[in-house]
C-alpha cells in the first residue's frame, strides 16, 4: 500500500467541473451522526490503514480476496461537505 497526497482543489474547481458535464447534478447526502464525523481524522485513518497492511502481511491475505470495507464512506473535516455529485441521466 502506498499513501498518496494530492494537492487541494481550488475554490471554483467544482463549479467549473460541473459546467463541463451537464448530466451531473449535486444532491444532499444523508447526514451521518455527528459523533462519527467528529471522531475521524487523517491520523486515525493512517493508523487504520497501517494496521490493515500489517494484518494483510501477517495473515498472507491475497489482495484479490479483499472486499470494499464500507459503502457509506467517511467524512473528514467540516460537516458542511454534505453534498455529492450524481449522474442525473441514470
N, C-alpha and C positions, 0 to 999 in steps of 0.2 A: 504494500500500500504506500502511496506517496501523497503527502499533503500538498495541495496546490493553492497558492494565494493569488487571487485576482484583484486587479485594481477596482476601486469603487466606480459605479456608474455615475455619470453627471446628472444634475437635477432634471434636465429636459430629455434624457435618454428615452424614457418610457413613452413619452408623448410622440417623439419622432418615430420610434419603432412602431407604435400603434397606427400612425398615419400612413405607414408603408403597407400595412396589412388590414384592409377594411373588413375582412371576415372576422377579425378578432374584436372582442369586447371585454371590458372589465366587469367584474361582479364581486360582491362582498362574500368573503368566506365566513363559514360558521365560526363564531367565537370559541376559542379554546379556553378552558378555565384559566383564570389569571395566575393561579399557582404554577401551572405548567409553563406558562410563558415567562414568568419571572424567574423560574428556577434554572433555566438553561443559560449557558454561557459558552464562549469559544473554548475556554479552558476545560470545561466539563465534557464537551464534545470531543476534544483532543484526547483526553484521558480515556473516554469510552472507546474510541477507535483504536487507541494503543492497546487497551485490554482485549478488544476483539481480535486484533492482529496476533496477540500472544496466544489466545485460545486457538486460533486457526493453525498456528505453528505447532503448538504442543499437542493438539488433537489430530494433526495431519489432515485437516479438512480440505477437500478439493474445492476450489473456488466455484466450479460449475454447480456444486451442491448447495451453495448459499442462495437464499431467497430474500426478497425485499423485506426489510425489517419492520416497516411501518408505512401504511398507506395514508395516514393522516398528516404526515410531515412534521415539521418543528418550526418554531419561531425563535429568532434571535433579535435582540434589540427592542425597539419600540412596538407597542401593541398596534399602533396606527397602520402598520403594514398589513392590513387585513383584507386586501383585495387580491384577486387573482385574475389572470388573463385566460379567457376561454375562446374556443373556436365557435362562433355563433352560427356557423353553417351546418353544424352537426346536430 
